Amino acid sequence: MGSTDHRYEVPVEKVQRALKVSKEYKEKLKQLYGNKVVSKFSKDAVDCPVLGKKVSFLVCLGCPNYVRRFKGVVHCKGEPLSEEPT
């Protein structure tokens, strides 16, 4: 088999209320991905293996460890971060 480009496969969870993400960070994502994508993913959350806590999928989307989201699972490189992405 080939080598993988990710260390973790983290399931995406739907949450009732969107988790807190700073406005500046959200605006950056809207410029990159569009308003429709950001609003669609704002009520998704993941248990981040790097930060060790539940975060909004939007935080995950902008993280340098993010590889892809495929069938409700986020593929994550799992490398240490110099600073928290929010």
Backbone as CSV, one residue per row, in Angstrom:
resi,resn,N_x,N_y,N_z,CA_x,CA_y,CA_z,C_x,C_y,C_z
1,MET,0.833,-1.190,0.000,0.000,0.000,0.000,0.878,1.255,0.000
2,GLY,0.321,2.371,-0.441,1.065,3.627,-0.493,1.099,4.329,0.854
3,SER,1.944,5.344,0.942,2.016,6.099,2.189,0.852,7.090,2.253
4,THR,0.444,7.419,3.466,-0.673,8.343,3.622,-0.161,9.756,3.867
5,ASP,-0.992,10.733,3.536,-0.632,12.131,3.745,-1.244,12.695,5.011
6,HIS,-1.842,11.821,5.840,-2.459,12.271,7.081,-2.243,11.245,8.183
7,ARG,-2.286,11.732,9.428,-2.104,10.857,10.587,-3.437,10.526,11.253
8,TYR,-4.367,11.482,11.244,-5.648,11.298,11.927,-6.816,11.359,10.954
9,GLU,-7.848,10.593,11.275,-9.129,10.694,10.586,-10.158,11.028,11.658
10,VAL,-10.620,12.271,11.654,-11.484,12.790,12.700,-12.909,12.933,12.174
11,PRO,-13.899,12.285,12.820,-15.287,12.408,12.348,-15.847,13.809,12.597
12,VAL,-16.641,14.282,11.651,-17.303,15.581,11.765,-18.641,15.384,12.467
13,GLU,-18.952,16.257,13.441,-20.203,16.173,14.185,-21.057,17.402,13.872
14,LYS,-22.363,17.195,13.805,-23.301,18.319,13.679,-23.620,18.807,15.084
15,VAL,-23.598,20.119,15.299,-23.930,20.688,16.603,-25.145,21.603,16.467
16,GLN,-25.891,21.754,17.568,-27.095,22.599,17.563,-26.756,24.063,17.300
17,ARG,-25.780,24.563,18.045,-25.353,25.964,17.906,-23.916,26.001,17.430
18,ALA,-23.644,26.909,16.520,-22.290,27.046,15.979,-21.312,27.408,17.098
19,LEU,-20.131,26.808,17.072,-19.092,27.140,18.044,-18.485,28.493,17.681
20,LYS,-17.965,29.182,18.672,-17.448,30.544,18.506,-16.201,30.572,17.615
21,VAL,-16.249,31.444,16.612,-15.109,31.689,15.727,-15.021,33.196,15.547
22,SER,-13.811,33.755,15.597,-13.671,35.209,15.490,-14.164,35.721,14.133
23,LYS,-14.676,36.946,14.128,-15.220,37.535,12.900,-14.150,37.692,11.824
24,GLU,-12.948,38.094,12.229,-11.850,38.290,11.268,-11.511,36.967,10.568
25,TYR,-11.470,35.909,11.354,-11.143,34.586,10.819,-12.224,34.122,9.841
26,LYS,-13.492,34.348,10.220,-14.618,33.975,9.363,-14.590,34.747,8.049
27,GLU,-14.248,36.026,8.119,-14.186,36.864,6.911,-13.097,36.372,5.964
28,LYS,-11.960,35.962,6.526,-10.881,35.405,5.694,-11.351,34.161,4.956
29,LEU,-12.064,33.285,5.674,-12.576,32.061,5.062,-13.625,32.359,3.997
30,LYS,-14.460,33.384,4.240,-15.474,33.763,3.252,-14.821,34.232,1.956
31,GLN,-13.694,34.943,2.071,-12.968,35.395,0.879,-12.386,34.213,0.113
32,LEU,-11.894,33.221,0.843,-11.285,32.046,0.203,-12.310,31.076,-0.375
33,TYR,-13.355,30.768,0.400,-14.278,29.692,0.042,-15.687,30.150,-0.335
34,GLY,-16.040,31.384,0.013,-17.380,31.883,-0.281,-18.303,31.797,0.913
35,ASN,-19.296,32.674,0.912,-20.238,32.786,2.025,-21.059,31.514,2.210
36,LYS,-21.456,30.888,1.108,-22.296,29.692,1.164,-21.587,28.535,1.876
37,VAL,-20.321,28.332,1.568,-19.543,27.248,2.182,-19.355,27.508,3.672
38,VAL,-19.020,28.738,4.023,-18.789,29.078,5.429,-20.066,28.891,6.245
39,SER,-21.211,29.346,5.733,-22.446,29.170,6.495,-22.869,27.708,6.565
40,LYS,-22.578,26.932,5.525,-22.916,25.505,5.525,-22.122,24.742,6.603
41,PHE,-20.854,25.067,6.745,-19.973,24.341,7.660,-19.912,24.942,9.070
42,SER,-20.591,26.058,9.320,-20.464,26.714,10.625,-21.059,25.893,11.773
43,LYS,-22.012,25.008,11.493,-22.602,24.179,12.552,-21.979,22.784,12.611
44,ASP,-20.803,22.636,12.035,-20.052,21.384,12.126,-18.903,21.571,13.110
45,ALA,-18.563,20.507,13.826,-17.473,20.559,14.802,-16.653,19.281,14.721
46,VAL,-15.404,19.362,15.175,-14.520,18.194,15.232,-13.778,18.203,16.569
47,ASP,-13.398,17.016,17.050,-12.532,16.900,18.220,-11.102,16.943,17.711
48,CYS,-10.480,18.103,17.808,-9.152,18.313,17.229,-8.088,17.518,17.993
49,PRO,-7.359,16.622,17.311,-6.319,15.846,17.993,-5.084,16.684,18.329
50,VAL,-4.881,17.791,17.630,-3.715,18.641,17.873,-3.972,19.591,19.045
51,LEU,-5.128,20.252,19.045,-5.456,21.195,20.120,-6.026,20.494,21.350
52,GLY,-6.527,19.275,21.165,-7.067,18.509,22.284,-8.417,18.986,22.784
53,LYS,-9.199,19.625,21.908,-10.527,20.086,22.302,-11.440,20.128,21.087
54,LYS,-12.728,20.288,21.346,-13.707,20.387,20.258,-13.645,21.794,19.666
55,VAL,-13.505,21.877,18.363,-13.457,23.167,17.674,-14.415,23.158,16.492
56,SER,-14.752,24.336,16.031,-15.590,24.471,14.848,-14.839,23.915,13.641
57,PHE,-15.571,23.325,12.706,-14.923,22.836,11.489,-14.262,23.975,10.724
58,LEU,-14.761,25.202,10.878,-14.150,26.345,10.199,-12.714,26.559,10.669
59,VAL,-12.463,26.329,11.957,-11.098,26.423,12.490,-10.233,25.356,11.833
60,CYS,-10.790,24.168,11.721,-10.088,23.044,11.098,-9.785,23.343,9.625
61,LEU,-10.749,23.928,8.923,-10.613,24.218,7.502,-9.442,25.155,7.225
62,GLY,-9.199,26.094,8.123,-8.118,27.051,7.940,-6.788,26.624,8.541
63,CYS,-6.756,25.473,9.173,-5.547,24.984,9.850,-4.542,24.432,8.831
64,PRO,-3.240,24.651,9.056,-2.229,24.088,8.146,-2.179,22.555,8.151
65,ASN,-2.726,21.917,9.187,-2.764,20.456,9.247,-3.904,19.847,8.437
66,TYR,-4.855,20.667,8.029,-6.025,20.184,7.283,-5.583,19.646,5.918
67,VAL,-5.991,18.413,5.607,-5.682,17.809,4.311,-6.932,17.802,3.439
68,ARG,-8.024,17.189,3.940,-9.279,17.129,3.187,-10.404,16.708,4.103
69,ARG,-11.632,16.934,3.619,-12.826,16.414,4.281,-13.462,15.471,3.284
70,PHE,-13.676,14.227,3.706,-14.187,13.214,2.803,-15.208,12.358,3.529
71,LYS,-16.457,12.365,3.050,-17.538,11.551,3.617,-17.678,11.705,5.128
72,GLY,-17.695,12.956,5.598,-17.911,13.213,7.016,-16.713,12.964,7.909
73,VAL,-15.538,12.827,7.315,-14.314,12.605,8.082,-13.250,13.600,7.611
74,VAL,-12.580,14.243,8.578,-11.498,15.173,8.260,-10.176,14.425,8.351
75,HIS,-9.355,14.561,7.339,-8.004,13.998,7.365,-7.064,15.094,7.840
76,CYS,-6.303,14.792,8.898,-5.450,15.774,9.569,-4.011,15.257,9.620
77,LYS,-3.046,16.141,9.349,-1.625,15.759,9.419,-1.189,15.497,10.852
78,GLY,-1.754,16.242,11.813,-1.445,16.025,13.231,-0.118,16.586,13.687
79,GLU,0.436,17.547,12.964,1.708,18.146,13.360,1.458,19.270,14.372
80,PRO,2.430,19.524,15.274,2.248,20.593,16.277,2.085,21.960,15.602
81,LEU,1.273,22.818,16.220,1.048,24.154,15.681,1.836,25.177,16.483
82,SER,2.344,26.197,15.800,3.073,27.259,16.504,2.114,28.171,17.260
83,GLU,0.893,28.344,16.703,-0.140,29.126,17.392,-1.502,28.581,17.034
84,GLU,-2.487,28.866,17.887,-3.857,28.385,17.647,-4.457,29.159,16.473
85,PRO,-5.107,28.452,15.520,-5.569,29.091,14.293,-6.730,30.061,14.413
86,THR,-7.423,30.172,15.542,-8.568,31.096,15.618,-8.147,32.501,15.823
